[in-house]
C-alpha cells in the first residue's frame, strides 16, 4: 500500500488536472458559468427558508440555517458516494488504454466534489454570519479539521463503491436508495435530541452523525465542537479509507477486462 | 523522486540495472462470456447460466528486454502481442507469472488520453501529460518543445474541438513522445498526420532510441520494425515462436504467413482459424501422403500440398501447351506457355475467383496471383467450361516447376485448390545463372575492338 501511495503522489498533477477539468467543465456552456457554484446553494437556502419558516415550523430556531449547515456537507458526501460509484466506469476509455494508478479516478472525483463544497461554504459562512451567529475564531479553525475528516471518509467510501460497481453495475442504483436512507439516518433534518435514547448509540455508529453535529456546532451554535465526540468518525473514516485502498487495490487488477 | 531512490538501490547490481523489462512465465486468459450478466438480477438468477469460455491468450511468455533495446513484437491478429504490450503497460495483470518494468513508462497506445474538447490545446497538454505521471514542473519544462513539435503555433490556445483531426493527433503525439520516458511502448505507430509529420515522428523515434530509451513496438509493418528495432519477437498462439534479429525472424514469419495463405486462410479468418488450419493441414497432409506415389511424395516433402476444397466446382483437366503450340511440359526459358483449365460444375456457387501459383521444386512460391487480386471481373459459374492462363515469356531459369490452379469462392474459400495440377520443366543452352531471366539488353562500348579468337 505504501507503493500505491507513493505512486499516487507521483501522479498528483493528474489529480489536480482532472479536478480542474471537472470543475471547469461542470458549468461549461451555461451563461452564469462558475457562479452557479455559489448561486446553487443560495437558491436552495431560499427554498428551505420558505418551506420551513412559513409552512413546516419545526420548532427549531432559524431552522433554515440549522438545515443548511448540515445539508451542504451531506450533499458532498452523498455525491461522493453515488457519483463516486460510477467514476471508474465512466473513465473506461482511459483505463483500457493507458496506465496510471487507478485510485486517481475516485480520488479526483471526490476531491472535485470536495472543492465544490469548500466553495459553497463561503456562502454558508456568510449566511451564518448574517443570521447573527458569531462563531469564535477557534471554532472556525476547527472547520477545516471537520472537513478533512469527512473528506477521508468520503475517499474511503468512494474507493470501495467505485471498485465494486465495476463488477456489479446494480450498485449504482442500490446506492441511490442507500444514500437516501443514510440521509434520514443522520440527524440532518432533525436534531439528534429527537432520536429515542435507545437508538442513540446506534446513531453514534454512523460516522456522519458526529461530523454533521460538529458542522452545526460551529456554524449554528458558534461553538467549538466537542472534539471528543468526533473520535468515532475519525477512526471510522480511517478504517474506511484503509479498507478502501485495500479493496480497490485488489479489484483494480481486472478493471480493464471488466470494462 | 521516490523512483530515484529505488533506482539507486537497484543500480548496485549491474545485471539488475541492465534489464528494463522482465516478463516471466506470463500466462493470461480471457473469459469470453456467451451472455454476460453483470447486474445483480442476472448474477443471482442465472448464476448457473453464466457460462463462459476461457481463451488462453498468452501461454507462458518469458522475455527480458535490456535497457536501451528496441524490440518489435510481431505476429498475426489475435496472437497475443497487444495483450503482452498491455501487460507491460500494466493495463492488464497476468494470471500467472510476473511482469517487471523499471522506470517511467509512456505509451503511444492511446493518443490524446483525457483530452477535453472545450479546453485549449495548452491546457490539454497539462491534462494529457499529467496522465503519464508528470508533475507540473516537469510539464512546464517540456511545454515549449511539445508545442514546437506539434507545429500548432498560435492555434495552441484555441479549444481542441476547433482542431482538425490531423492537428489533434499531432498534439497528442507530441505530448506522448516528449514525456522522456525510460520505456516507450508503441502500438501501430506513425499513422499520424501527413507524410511530413510522419517522417518527423519517425526521426523523433530514432532520437529517442539514440537517447537510450527502451522501446517496444507492436506493428504489422515489418519494414517499420526493421528500420527501428534491433530485435524482433514473433509471438504465435500465445508463445514466443522466434526471437532474434529482425531480418531473420521476419523471413521465417513471412514464410509461415505465406504457407498459411496458401492454405487459404485469409487474414481476417486467421485469428480463430489459425489453430484449426494448422491441424487440418497436418491431417490432409498425412492422409494424402499415404496415397501418394513416390514422385508426388517428393513434391509434398518439399513443402507443398496437393489438392483440397469443397469441390462444388471441380477442375477436370489442365492442358499445357508450349510456345510452338505443342502439348508438353518442356520448354526453353523465355518461351511462351499456355495453360487451359477445364472445370465441371456440380453445384453452382456464388461468384468465384481463379487463381494460379507457380512453385519451384524446392517449394519456393515463385509467383502467385488470382483474378480478384488483378481486379478482373468476378464470375458467376453454373455451367462447365474452361479458363486460360497465358504466359508470353516464361522466364524462370532451368528447373522443375509445379503449377497449381485454384478456384476459390468468396474471400478465399477453397472450392478446388489443386496445387500440383501440372508440372513443367525449363531448359536453356545458355549458362546464365539465377532464378529468373530478367528481360534485359546490353549496350557495348562502340570504340572497342571485337576479339575474334572466341
Interface residues (C-beta under 8 A of the other chain):
Chain A: X6 X9 X10 X11 X12 X13 X14 X16 X17 X18 X21 X24 X25 X28 X93 X94 X95 X96 X97 X98 X99 X100 X167 X168 X169 X170 X174 X253 X254 X256 X257 X258
Chain B: X1 X2 X3 X30 X31 X38 X39 X40 X41 X43 X86 X89 X90 X91 X92 X93 X105 X107 X109 X110 X113 X114 X116 X118 X119 X126 X127 X129 X130 X131 X132 X133 X134 X135 X136 X139
